[in-house]
Amino acid sequence: MAEYKLTVPDMSCSHCEGRIKSILEGMNLPSFSVDLDGKTVTVETDDLDKVLNALDDGGYEAKERP
């Protein structure tokens, strides 16, 4: 299991934050956090592509931070 920090540039309001939390809660991840001000999401997962695809399907393009 690895921790990844993602940038979500389209996350701009508390509604976006709530939708992203909902998407991640539905994935049964060991842990995650959403930072609206920083437009970042931190997730613990074995399958980063699955997380990125779920966010994209929800309308939020995310990219791994270098």
CHARMM-style PDB file with segment names, atoms N, HN, CA, C and O in Angstrom:
ATOM      1  N   MET     1       0.864  -1.172   0.000  1.00  0.00      PROA
ATOM      2  CA  MET     1       0.000   0.000   0.000  1.00  0.00      PROA
ATOM      3  C   MET     1       0.908   1.232   0.000  1.00  0.00      PROA
ATOM      4  O   MET     1       1.871   1.313   0.763  1.00  0.00      PROA
ATOM      5  N   ALA     2       0.583   2.173  -0.860  1.00  0.00      PROA
ATOM      6  HN  ALA     2      -0.199   2.107  -1.479  1.00  0.00      PROA
ATOM      7  CA  ALA     2       1.380   3.399  -0.956  1.00  0.00      PROA
ATOM      8  C   ALA     2       0.487   4.622  -0.792  1.00  0.00      PROA
ATOM      9  O   ALA     2      -0.720   4.567  -1.030  1.00  0.00      PROA
ATOM     10  N   GLU     3       1.103   5.727  -0.379  1.00  0.00      PROA
ATOM     11  HN  GLU     3       2.083   5.772  -0.186  1.00  0.00      PROA
ATOM     12  CA  GLU     3       0.374   6.984  -0.243  1.00  0.00      PROA
ATOM     13  C   GLU     3       0.725   7.875  -1.432  1.00  0.00      PROA
ATOM     14  O   GLU     3       1.893   8.030  -1.788  1.00  0.00      PROA
ATOM     15  N   TYR     4      -0.303   8.451  -2.034  1.00  0.00      PROA
ATOM     16  HN  TYR     4      -1.252   8.325  -1.745  1.00  0.00      PROA
ATOM     17  CA  TYR     4      -0.132   9.324  -3.190  1.00  0.00      PROA
ATOM     18  C   TYR     4      -0.785  10.665  -2.911  1.00  0.00      PROA
ATOM     19  O   TYR     4      -1.850  10.736  -2.297  1.00  0.00      PROA
ATOM     20  N   LYS     5      -0.135  11.730  -3.369  1.00  0.00      PROA
ATOM     21  HN  LYS     5       0.730  11.672  -3.867  1.00  0.00      PROA
ATOM     22  CA  LYS     5      -0.713  13.065  -3.275  1.00  0.00      PROA
ATOM     23  C   LYS     5      -1.078  13.496  -4.691  1.00  0.00      PROA
ATOM     24  O   LYS     5      -0.241  13.496  -5.594  1.00  0.00      PROA
ATOM     25  N   LEU     6      -2.336  13.860  -4.863  1.00  0.00      PROA
ATOM     26  HN  LEU     6      -3.016  13.860  -4.129  1.00  0.00      PROA
ATOM     27  CA  LEU     6      -2.855  14.212  -6.178  1.00  0.00      PROA
ATOM     28  C   LEU     6      -3.255  15.674  -6.222  1.00  0.00      PROA
ATOM     29  O   LEU     6      -3.684  16.238  -5.216  1.00  0.00      PROA
ATOM     30  N   THR     7      -3.116  16.281  -7.381  1.00  0.00      PROA
ATOM     31  HN  THR     7      -2.767  15.823  -8.199  1.00  0.00      PROA
ATOM     32  CA  THR     7      -3.608  17.627  -7.626  1.00  0.00      PROA
ATOM     33  C   THR     7      -4.931  17.510  -8.368  1.00  0.00      PROA
ATOM     34  O   THR     7      -5.044  16.764  -9.342  1.00  0.00      PROA
ATOM     35  N   VAL     8      -5.933  18.252  -7.901  1.00  0.00      PROA
ATOM     36  HN  VAL     8      -5.842  18.858  -7.111  1.00  0.00      PROA
ATOM     37  CA  VAL     8      -7.261  18.259  -8.535  1.00  0.00      PROA
ATOM     38  C   VAL     8      -7.604  19.721  -8.846  1.00  0.00      PROA
ATOM     39  O   VAL     8      -8.262  20.386  -8.046  1.00  0.00      PROA
ATOM     40  N   PRO     9      -7.157  20.228 -10.016  1.00  0.00      PROA
ATOM     41  CA  PRO     9      -7.306  21.655 -10.306  1.00  0.00      PROA
ATOM     42  C   PRO     9      -8.749  22.143 -10.379  1.00  0.00      PROA
ATOM     43  O   PRO     9      -9.010  23.318 -10.122  1.00  0.00      PROA
ATOM     44  N   ASP    10      -9.689  21.269 -10.724  1.00  0.00      PROA
ATOM     45  HN  ASP    10      -9.477  20.314 -10.933  1.00  0.00      PROA
ATOM     46  CA  ASP    10     -11.092  21.687 -10.866  1.00  0.00      PROA
ATOM     47  C   ASP    10     -11.865  21.692  -9.552  1.00  0.00      PROA
ATOM     48  O   ASP    10     -13.046  22.037  -9.544  1.00  0.00      PROA
ATOM     49  N   MET    11     -11.231  21.319  -8.441  1.00  0.00      PROA
ATOM     50  HN  MET    11     -10.271  21.038  -8.448  1.00  0.00      PROA
ATOM     51  CA  MET    11     -11.903  21.358  -7.142  1.00  0.00      PROA
ATOM     52  C   MET    11     -11.893  22.805  -6.652  1.00  0.00      PROA
ATOM     53  O   MET    11     -10.856  23.320  -6.234  1.00  0.00      PROA
ATOM     54  N   SER    12     -13.063  23.460  -6.707  1.00  0.00      PROA
ATOM     55  HN  SER    12     -13.905  23.042  -7.047  1.00  0.00      PROA
ATOM     56  CA  SER    12     -13.082  24.901  -6.441  1.00  0.00      PROA
ATOM     57  C   SER    12     -14.042  25.336  -5.339  1.00  0.00      PROA
ATOM     58  O   SER    12     -14.058  26.509  -4.967  1.00  0.00      PROA
ATOM     59  N   CYS    13     -14.850  24.399  -4.804  1.00  0.00      PROA
ATOM     60  HN  CYS    13     -14.837  23.445  -5.107  1.00  0.00      PROA
ATOM     61  CA  CYS    13     -15.827  24.800  -3.787  1.00  0.00      PROA
ATOM     62  C   CYS    13     -16.113  23.624  -2.854  1.00  0.00      PROA
ATOM     63  O   CYS    13     -15.646  22.507  -3.078  1.00  0.00      PROA
ATOM     64  N   SER    14     -16.882  23.893  -1.814  1.00  0.00      PROA
ATOM     65  HN  SER    14     -17.261  24.800  -1.632  1.00  0.00      PROA
ATOM     66  CA  SER    14     -17.185  22.842  -0.838  1.00  0.00      PROA
ATOM     67  C   SER    14     -18.037  21.735  -1.456  1.00  0.00      PROA
ATOM     68  O   SER    14     -17.980  20.590  -1.008  1.00  0.00      PROA
ATOM     69  N   HSD    15     -18.820  22.062  -2.471  1.00  0.00      PROA
ATOM     70  HN  HSD    15     -18.866  22.992  -2.834  1.00  0.00      PROA
ATOM     71  CA  HSD    15     -19.613  21.037  -3.156  1.00  0.00      PROA
ATOM     72  C   HSD    15     -18.667  20.052  -3.856  1.00  0.00      PROA
ATOM     73  O   HSD    15     -18.851  18.838  -3.769  1.00  0.00      PROA
ATOM     74  N   CYS    16     -17.652  20.587  -4.551  1.00  0.00      PROA
ATOM     75  HN  CYS    16     -17.502  21.573  -4.622  1.00  0.00      PROA
ATOM     76  CA  CYS    16     -16.649  19.738  -5.202  1.00  0.00      PROA
ATOM     77  C   CYS    16     -15.959  18.845  -4.169  1.00  0.00      PROA
ATOM     78  O   CYS    16     -15.780  17.646  -4.383  1.00  0.00      PROA
ATOM     79  N   GLU    17     -15.581  19.449  -3.060  1.00  0.00      PROA
ATOM     80  HN  GLU    17     -15.726  20.423  -2.886  1.00  0.00      PROA
ATOM     81  CA  GLU    17     -14.913  18.710  -1.987  1.00  0.00      PROA
ATOM     82  C   GLU    17     -15.792  17.552  -1.506  1.00  0.00      PROA
ATOM     83  O   GLU    17     -15.307  16.437  -1.314  1.00  0.00      PROA
ATOM     84  N   GLY    18     -17.073  17.820  -1.314  1.00  0.00      PROA
ATOM     85  HN  GLY    18     -17.467  18.725  -1.470  1.00  0.00      PROA
ATOM     86  CA  GLY    18     -18.002  16.788  -0.864  1.00  0.00      PROA
ATOM     87  C   GLY    18     -18.171  15.672  -1.872  1.00  0.00      PROA
ATOM     88  O   GLY    18     -18.248  14.500  -1.501  1.00  0.00      PROA
ATOM     89  N   ARG    19     -18.228  16.032  -3.157  1.00  0.00      PROA
ATOM     90  HN  ARG    19     -18.165  16.983  -3.458  1.00  0.00      PROA
ATOM     91  CA  ARG    19     -18.363  15.002  -4.200  1.00  0.00      PROA
ATOM     92  C   ARG    19     -17.124  14.116  -4.250  1.00  0.00      PROA
ATOM     93  O   ARG    19     -17.227  12.896  -4.384  1.00  0.00      PROA
ATOM     94  N   ILE    20     -15.968  14.732  -4.143  1.00  0.00      PROA
ATOM     95  HN  ILE    20     -15.885  15.722  -4.035  1.00  0.00      PROA
ATOM     96  CA  ILE    20     -14.729  13.958  -4.168  1.00  0.00      PROA
ATOM     97  C   ILE    20     -14.662  13.033  -2.953  1.00  0.00      PROA
ATOM     98  O   ILE    20     -14.273  11.872  -3.084  1.00  0.00      PROA
ATOM     99  N   LYS    21     -15.033  13.526  -1.788  1.00  0.00      PROA
ATOM    100  HN  LYS    21     -15.350  14.469  -1.682  1.00  0.00      PROA
ATOM    101  CA  LYS    21     -15.073  12.673  -0.590  1.00  0.00      PROA
ATOM    102  C   LYS    21     -16.021  11.501  -0.803  1.00  0.00      PROA
ATOM    103  O   LYS    21     -15.708  10.374  -0.421  1.00  0.00      PROA
ATOM    104  N   SER    22     -17.173  11.756  -1.407  1.00  0.00      PROA
ATOM    105  HN  SER    22     -17.427  12.672  -1.717  1.00  0.00      PROA
ATOM    106  CA  SER    22     -18.152  10.691  -1.673  1.00  0.00      PROA
ATOM    107  C   SER    22     -17.572   9.625  -2.595  1.00  0.00      PROA
ATOM    108  O   SER    22     -17.732   8.428  -2.356  1.00  0.00      PROA
ATOM    109  N   ILE    23     -16.900  10.072  -3.643  1.00  0.00      PROA
ATOM    110  HN  ILE    23     -16.769  11.044  -3.837  1.00  0.00      PROA
ATOM    111  CA  ILE    23     -16.280   9.135  -4.587  1.00  0.00      PROA
ATOM    112  C   ILE    23     -15.273   8.259  -3.854  1.00  0.00      PROA
ATOM    113  O   ILE    23     -15.276   7.038  -4.012  1.00  0.00      PROA
ATOM    114  N   LEU    24     -14.412   8.881  -3.053  1.00  0.00      PROA
ATOM    115  HN  LEU    24     -14.409   9.873  -2.925  1.00  0.00      PROA
ATOM    116  CA  LEU    24     -13.360   8.136  -2.362  1.00  0.00      PROA
ATOM    117  C   LEU    24     -13.923   7.233  -1.266  1.00  0.00      PROA
ATOM    118  O   LEU    24     -13.422   6.128  -1.060  1.00  0.00      PROA
ATOM    119  N   GLU    25     -14.956   7.690  -0.563  1.00  0.00      PROA
ATOM    120  HN  GLU    25     -15.364   8.587  -0.731  1.00  0.00      PROA
ATOM    121  CA  GLU    25     -15.593   6.845   0.461  1.00  0.00      PROA
ATOM    122  C   GLU    25     -16.154   5.576  -0.158  1.00  0.00      PROA
ATOM    123  O   GLU    25     -16.119   4.516   0.467  1.00  0.00      PROA
ATOM    124  N   GLY    26     -16.668   5.669  -1.368  1.00  0.00      PROA
ATOM    125  HN  GLY    26     -16.697   6.530  -1.876  1.00  0.00      PROA
ATOM    126  CA  GLY    26     -17.226   4.505  -2.055  1.00  0.00      PROA
ATOM    127  C   GLY    26     -16.181   3.504  -2.503  1.00  0.00      PROA
ATOM    128  O   GLY    26     -16.523   2.401  -2.928  1.00  0.00      PROA
ATOM    129  N   MET    27     -14.921   3.869  -2.415  1.00  0.00      PROA
ATOM    130  HN  MET    27     -14.643   4.766  -2.070  1.00  0.00      PROA
ATOM    131  CA  MET    27     -13.844   2.985  -2.856  1.00  0.00      PROA
ATOM    132  C   MET    27     -13.258   2.156  -1.720  1.00  0.00      PROA
ATOM    133  O   MET    27     -12.405   1.303  -1.964  1.00  0.00      PROA
ATOM    134  N   ASN    28     -13.693   2.387  -0.489  1.00  0.00      PROA
ATOM    135  HN  ASN    28     -14.385   3.080  -0.290  1.00  0.00      PROA
ATOM    136  CA  ASN    28     -13.183   1.643   0.671  1.00  0.00      PROA
ATOM    137  C   ASN    28     -11.661   1.710   0.792  1.00  0.00      PROA
ATOM    138  O   ASN    28     -11.003   0.697   1.028  1.00  0.00      PROA
ATOM    139  N   LEU    29     -11.116   2.906   0.629  1.00  0.00      PROA
ATOM    140  HN  LEU    29     -11.651   3.729   0.438  1.00  0.00      PROA
ATOM    141  CA  LEU    29      -9.673   3.096   0.782  1.00  0.00      PROA
ATOM    142  C   LEU    29      -9.307   3.073   2.263  1.00  0.00      PROA
ATOM    143  O   LEU    29     -10.114   3.469   3.104  1.00  0.00      PROA
ATOM    144  N   PRO    30      -8.093   2.610   2.594  1.00  0.00      PROA
ATOM    145  CA  PRO    30      -7.671   2.604   3.995  1.00  0.00      PROA
ATOM    146  C   PRO    30      -7.673   4.007   4.601  1.00  0.00      PROA
ATOM    147  O   PRO    30      -8.046   4.189   5.759  1.00  0.00      PROA
ATOM    148  N   SER    31      -7.252   5.000   3.807  1.00  0.00      PROA
ATOM    149  HN  SER    31      -6.949   4.853   2.866  1.00  0.00      PROA
ATOM    150  CA  SER    31      -7.295   6.382   4.284  1.00  0.00      PROA
ATOM    151  C   SER    31      -7.223   7.335   3.097  1.00  0.00      PROA
ATOM    152  O   SER    31      -6.680   7.015   2.040  1.00  0.00      PROA
ATOM    153  N   PHE    32      -7.794   8.521   3.315  1.00  0.00      PROA
ATOM    154  HN  PHE    32      -8.235   8.781   4.174  1.00  0.00      PROA
ATOM    155  CA  PHE    32      -7.690   9.587   2.323  1.00  0.00      PROA
ATOM    156  C   PHE    32      -7.974  10.905   3.014  1.00  0.00      PROA
ATOM    157  O   PHE    32      -8.592  10.944   4.078  1.00  0.00      PROA
ATOM    158  N   SER    33      -7.518  11.984   2.399  1.00  0.00      PROA
ATOM    159  HN  SER    33      -7.016  11.953   1.535  1.00  0.00      PROA
ATOM    160  CA  SER    33      -7.853  13.321   2.877  1.00  0.00      PROA
ATOM    161  C   SER    33      -8.017  14.225   1.666  1.00  0.00      PROA
ATOM    162  O   SER    33      -7.403  14.014   0.620  1.00  0.00      PROA
ATOM    163  N   VAL    34      -8.863  15.238   1.835  1.00  0.00      PROA
ATOM    164  HN  VAL    34      -9.362  15.409   2.685  1.00  0.00      PROA
ATOM    165  CA  VAL    34      -9.154  16.181   0.764  1.00  0.00      PROA
ATOM    166  C   VAL    34      -8.867  17.583   1.293  1.00  0.00      PROA
ATOM    167  O   VAL    34      -9.374  17.973   2.345  1.00  0.00      PROA
ATOM    168  N   ASP    35      -8.057  18.331   0.562  1.00  0.00      PROA
ATOM    169  HN  ASP    35      -7.645  18.015  -0.292  1.00  0.00      PROA
ATOM    170  CA  ASP    35      -7.694  19.696   0.951  1.00  0.00      PROA
ATOM    171  C   ASP    35      -8.190  20.660  -0.122  1.00  0.00      PROA
ATOM    172  O   ASP    35      -7.552  20.826  -1.162  1.00  0.00      PROA
ATOM    173  N   LEU    36      -9.328  21.290   0.138  1.00  0.00      PROA
ATOM    174  HN  LEU    36      -9.845  21.155   0.983  1.00  0.00      PROA
ATOM    175  CA  LEU    36      -9.933  22.205  -0.825  1.00  0.00      PROA
ATOM    176  C   LEU    36      -9.010  23.383  -1.117  1.00  0.00      PROA
ATOM    177  O   LEU    36      -8.806  23.727  -2.281  1.00  0.00      PROA
ATOM    178  N   ASP    37      -8.450  24.003  -0.088  1.00  0.00      PROA
ATOM    179  HN  ASP    37      -8.615  23.723   0.857  1.00  0.00      PROA
ATOM    180  CA  ASP    37      -7.593  25.179  -0.287  1.00  0.00      PROA
ATOM    181  C   ASP    37      -6.364  24.857  -1.142  1.00  0.00      PROA
ATOM    182  O   ASP    37      -5.960  25.656  -1.987  1.00  0.00      PROA
ATOM    183  N   GLY    38      -5.786  23.699  -0.918  1.00  0.00      PROA
ATOM    184  HN  GLY    38      -6.114  23.050  -0.231  1.00  0.00      PROA
ATOM    185  CA  GLY    38      -4.603  23.296  -1.680  1.00  0.00      PROA
ATOM    186  C   GLY    38      -4.929  22.591  -2.976  1.00  0.00      PROA
ATOM    187  O   GLY    38      -4.035  22.295  -3.768  1.00  0.00      PROA
ATOM    188  N   LYS    39      -6.227  22.315  -3.201  1.00  0.00      PROA
ATOM    189  HN  LYS    39      -6.953  22.555  -2.557  1.00  0.00      PROA
ATOM    190  CA  LYS    39      -6.688  21.572  -4.384  1.00  0.00      PROA
ATOM    191  C   LYS    39      -5.940  20.249  -4.515  1.00  0.00      PROA
ATOM    192  O   LYS    39      -5.510  19.861  -5.601  1.00  0.00      PROA
ATOM    193  N   THR    40      -5.795  19.560  -3.364  1.00  0.00      PROA
ATOM    194  HN  THR    40      -6.144  19.875  -2.482  1.00  0.00      PROA
ATOM    195  CA  THR    40      -5.090  18.285  -3.354  1.00  0.00      PROA
ATOM    196  C   THR    40      -5.909  17.208  -2.654  1.00  0.00      PROA
ATOM    197  O   THR    40      -6.780  17.482  -1.828  1.00  0.00      PROA
ATOM    198  N   VAL    41      -5.592  15.980  -3.019  1.00  0.00      PROA
ATOM    199  HN  VAL    41      -4.884  15.757  -3.689  1.00  0.00      PROA
ATOM    200  CA  VAL    41      -6.175  14.797  -2.397  1.00  0.00      PROA
ATOM    201  C   VAL    41      -5.015  13.867  -2.071  1.00  0.00      PROA
ATOM    202  O   VAL    41      -4.131  13.659  -2.903  1.00  0.00      PROA
ATOM    203  N   THR    42      -5.013  13.313  -0.880  1.00  0.00      PROA
ATOM    204  HN  THR    42      -5.731  13.482  -0.204  1.00  0.00      PROA
ATOM    205  CA  THR    42      -4.019  12.320  -0.498  1.00  0.00      PROA
ATOM    206  C   THR    42      -4.753  11.007  -0.272  1.00  0.00      PROA
ATOM    207  O   THR    42      -5.729  10.950   0.476  1.00  0.00      PROA
ATOM    208  N   VAL    43      -4.275   9.951  -0.925  1.00  0.00      PROA
ATOM    209  HN  VAL    43      -3.482   9.997  -1.533  1.00  0.00      PROA
ATOM    210  CA  VAL    43      -4.931   8.645  -0.811  1.00  0.00      PROA
ATOM    211  C   VAL    43      -3.903   7.568  -0.501  1.00  0.00      PROA
ATOM    212  O   VAL    43      -2.739   7.665  -0.887  1.00  0.00      PROA
ATOM    213  N   GLU    44      -4.357   6.548   0.200  1.00  0.00      PROA
ATOM    214  HN  GLU    44      -5.304   6.469   0.514  1.00  0.00      PROA
ATOM    215  CA  GLU    44      -3.564   5.351   0.429  1.00  0.00      PROA
ATOM    216  C   GLU    44      -4.224   4.243  -0.378  1.00  0.00      PROA
ATOM    217  O   GLU    44      -5.386   3.906  -0.148  1.00  0.00      PROA
ATOM    218  N   THR    45      -3.476   3.674  -1.328  1.00  0.00      PROA
ATOM    219  HN  THR    45      -2.533   3.947  -1.515  1.00  0.00      PROA
ATOM    220  CA  THR    45      -4.064   2.676  -2.215  1.00  0.00      PROA
ATOM    221  C   THR    45      -2.986   1.795  -2.837  1.00  0.00      PROA
ATOM    222  O   THR    45      -1.812   2.162  -2.883  1.00  0.00      PROA
ATOM    223  N   ASP    46      -3.405   0.633  -3.310  1.00  0.00      PROA
ATOM    224  HN  ASP    46      -4.358   0.334  -3.272  1.00  0.00      PROA
ATOM    225  CA  ASP    46      -2.552  -0.245  -4.103  1.00  0.00      PROA
ATOM    226  C   ASP    46      -2.771  -0.014  -5.587  1.00  0.00      PROA
ATOM    227  O   ASP    46      -1.989  -0.491  -6.410  1.00  0.00      PROA
ATOM    228  N   ASP    47      -3.835   0.720  -5.944  1.00  0.00      PROA
ATOM    229  HN  ASP    47      -4.470   1.108  -5.275  1.00  0.00      PROA
ATOM    230  CA  ASP    47      -4.216   0.887  -7.347  1.00  0.00      PROA
ATOM    231  C   ASP    47      -4.527   2.352  -7.652  1.00  0.00      PROA
ATOM    232  O   ASP    47      -5.686   2.768  -7.642  1.00  0.00      PROA
ATOM    233  N   LEU    48      -3.486   3.119  -7.919  1.00  0.00      PROA
ATOM    234  HN  LEU    48      -2.545   2.782  -7.927  1.00  0.00      PROA
ATOM    235  CA  LEU    48      -3.659   4.545  -8.190  1.00  0.00      PROA
ATOM    236  C   LEU    48      -4.527   4.782  -9.420  1.00  0.00      PROA
ATOM    237  O   LEU    48      -5.346   5.701  -9.428  1.00  0.00      PROA
ATOM    238  N   ASP    49      -4.359   3.967 -10.460  1.00  0.00      PROA
ATOM    239  HN  ASP    49      -3.694   3.220 -10.454  1.00  0.00      PROA
ATOM    240  CA  ASP    49      -5.160   4.148 -11.678  1.00  0.00      PROA
ATOM    241  C   ASP    49      -6.649   4.043 -11.389  1.00  0.00      PROA
ATOM    242  O   ASP    49      -7.448   4.777 -11.970  1.00  0.00      PROA
ATOM    243  N   LYS    50      -7.023   3.143 -10.503  1.00  0.00      PROA
ATOM    244  HN  LYS    50      -6.373   2.546 -10.031  1.00  0.00      PROA
ATOM    245  CA  LYS    50      -8.433   2.987 -10.141  1.00  0.00      PROA
ATOM    246  C   LYS    50      -8.965   4.269  -9.493  1.00  0.00      PROA
ATOM    247  O   LYS    50     -10.086   4.689  -9.779  1.00  0.00      PROA
ATOM    248  N   VAL    51      -8.173   4.881  -8.633  1.00  0.00      PROA
ATOM    249  HN  VAL    51      -7.262   4.539  -8.400  1.00  0.00      PROA
ATOM    250  CA  VAL    51      -8.567   6.134  -7.979  1.00  0.00      PROA
ATOM    251  C   VAL    51      -8.676   7.250  -9.013  1.00  0.00      PROA
ATOM    252  O   VAL    51      -9.658   7.993  -9.029  1.00  0.00      PROA
ATOM    253  N   LEU    52      -7.667   7.368  -9.878  1.00  0.00      PROA
ATOM    254  HN  LEU    52      -6.869   6.765  -9.866  1.00  0.00      PROA
ATOM    255  CA  LEU    52      -7.687   8.414 -10.905  1.00  0.00      PROA
ATOM    256  C   LEU    52      -8.889   8.257 -11.830  1.00  0.00      PROA
ATOM    257  O   LEU    52      -9.532   9.245 -12.186  1.00  0.00      PROA
ATOM    258  N   ASN    53      -9.195   7.025 -12.218  1.00  0.00      PROA
ATOM    259  HN  ASN    53      -8.673   6.222 -11.928  1.00  0.00      PROA
ATOM    260  CA  ASN    53     -10.342   6.773 -13.093  1.00  0.00      PROA
ATOM    261  C   ASN    53     -11.656   7.098 -12.401  1.00  0.00      PROA
ATOM    262  O   ASN    53     -12.557   7.658 -13.024  1.00  0.00      PROA
ATOM    263  N   ALA    54     -11.781   6.758 -11.127  1.00  0.00      PROA
ATOM    264  HN  ALA    54     -11.049   6.303 -10.620  1.00  0.00      PROA
ATOM    265  CA  ALA    54     -13.014   7.050 -10.385  1.00  0.00      PROA
ATOM    266  C   ALA    54     -13.230   8.555 -10.275  1.00  0.00      PROA
ATOM    267  O   ALA    54     -14.349   9.036 -10.447  1.00  0.00      PROA
ATOM    268  N   LEU    55     -12.170   9.293  -9.993  1.00  0.00      PROA
ATOM    269  HN  LEU    55     -11.261   8.901  -9.853  1.00  0.00      PROA
ATOM    270  CA  LEU    55     -12.287  10.751  -9.922  1.00  0.00      PROA
ATOM    271  C   LEU    55     -12.642  11.327 -11.289  1.00  0.00      PROA
ATOM    272  O   LEU    55     -13.482  12.220 -11.391  1.00  0.00      PROA
ATOM    273  N   ASP    56     -12.006  10.818 -12.330  1.00  0.00      PROA
ATOM    274  HN  ASP    56     -11.324  10.092 -12.247  1.00  0.00      PROA
ATOM    275  CA  ASP    56     -12.292  11.281 -13.688  1.00  0.00      PROA
ATOM    276  C   ASP    56     -13.740  10.995 -14.071  1.00  0.00      PROA
ATOM    277  O   ASP    56     -14.407  11.843 -14.664  1.00  0.00      PROA
ATOM    278  N   ASP    57     -14.224   9.804 -13.733  1.00  0.00      PROA
ATOM    279  HN  ASP    57     -13.682   9.115 -13.251  1.00  0.00      PROA
ATOM    280  CA  ASP    57     -15.629   9.453 -14.000  1.00  0.00      PROA
ATOM    281  C   ASP    57     -16.575  10.393 -13.265  1.00  0.00      PROA
ATOM    282  O   ASP    57     -17.684  10.649 -13.735  1.00  0.00      PROA
ATOM    283  N   GLY    58     -16.147  10.906 -12.120  1.00  0.00      PROA
ATOM    284  HN  GLY    58     -15.246  10.697 -11.739  1.00  0.00      PROA
ATOM    285  CA  GLY    58     -16.952  11.843 -11.346  1.00  0.00      PROA
ATOM    286  C   GLY    58     -16.811  13.281 -11.811  1.00  0.00      PROA
ATOM    287  O   GLY    58     -17.442  14.181 -11.258  1.00  0.00      PROA
ATOM    288  N   GLY    59     -15.979  13.504 -12.834  1.00  0.00      PROA
ATOM    289  HN  GLY    59     -15.466  12.773 -13.284  1.00  0.00      PROA
ATOM    290  CA  GLY    59     -15.830  14.841 -13.393  1.00  0.00      PROA
ATOM    291  C   GLY    59     -14.640  15.626 -12.875  1.00  0.00      PROA
ATOM    292  O   GLY    59     -14.553  16.835 -13.089  1.00  0.00      PROA
ATOM    293  N   TYR    60     -13.714  14.944 -12.187  1.00  0.00      PROA
ATOM    294  HN  TYR    60     -13.785  13.962 -12.013  1.00  0.00      PROA
ATOM    295  CA  TYR    60     -12.553  15.627 -11.612  1.00  0.00      PROA
ATOM    296  C   TYR    60     -11.269  14.982 -12.107  1.00  0.00      PROA
ATOM    297  O   TYR    60     -10.914  13.879 -11.690  1.00  0.00      PROA
ATOM    298  N   GLU    61     -10.581  15.675 -12.993  1.00  0.00      PROA
ATOM    299  HN  GLU    61     -10.870  16.571 -13.331  1.00  0.00      PROA
ATOM    300  CA  GLU    61      -9.302  15.179 -13.472  1.00  0.00      PROA
ATOM    301  C   GLU    61      -8.264  15.389 -12.375  1.00  0.00      PROA
ATOM    302  O   GLU    61      -8.113  16.493 -11.853  1.00  0.00      PROA
ATOM    303  N   ALA    62      -7.564  14.337 -12.039  1.00  0.00      PROA
ATOM    304  HN  ALA    62      -7.686  13.439 -12.463  1.00  0.00      PROA
ATOM    305  CA  ALA    62      -6.539  14.405 -10.995  1.00  0.00      PROA
ATOM    306  C   ALA    62      -5.225  13.909 -11.568  1.00  0.00      PROA
ATOM    307  O   ALA    62      -5.192  13.038 -12.436  1.00  0.00      PROA
ATOM    308  N   LYS    63      -4.144  14.482 -11.063  1.00  0.00      PROA
ATOM    309  HN  LYS    63      -4.170  15.190 -10.357  1.00  0.00      PROA
ATOM    310  CA  LYS    63      -2.809  14.065 -11.485  1.00  0.00      PROA
ATOM    311  C   LYS    63      -1.944  13.884 -10.251  1.00  0.00      PROA
ATOM    312  O   LYS    63      -2.067  14.612  -9.266  1.00  0.00      PROA
ATOM    313  N   GLU    64      -1.064  12.888 -10.331  1.00  0.00      PROA
ATOM    314  HN  GLU    64      -0.965  12.296 -11.131  1.00  0.00      PROA
ATOM    315  CA  GLU    64      -0.140  12.666  -9.218  1.00  0.00      PROA
ATOM    316  C   GLU    64       0.852  13.819  -9.153  1.00  0.00      PROA
ATOM    317  O   GLU    64       1.398  14.247 -10.169  1.00  0.00      PROA
ATOM    318  N   ARG    65       1.074  14.313  -7.939  1.00  0.00      PROA
ATOM    319  HN  ARG    65       0.631  13.965  -7.113  1.00  0.00      PROA
ATOM    320  CA  ARG    65       2.068  15.378  -7.753  1.00  0.00      PROA
ATOM    321  C   ARG    65       3.457  14.773  -7.788  1.00  0.00      PROA
ATOM    322  O   ARG    65       3.678  13.677  -7.272  1.00  0.00      PROA
ATOM    323  N   PRO    66       4.397  15.490  -8.398  1.00  0.00      PROA
ATOM    324  CA  PRO    66       5.774  14.955  -8.473  1.00  0.00      PROA
ATOM    325  C   PRO    66       6.439  14.924  -7.108  1.00  0.00      PROA
ATOM    326  OT1 PRO    66       7.591  14.506  -6.992  1.00  0.00      PROA
TER     327      PRO     66
END
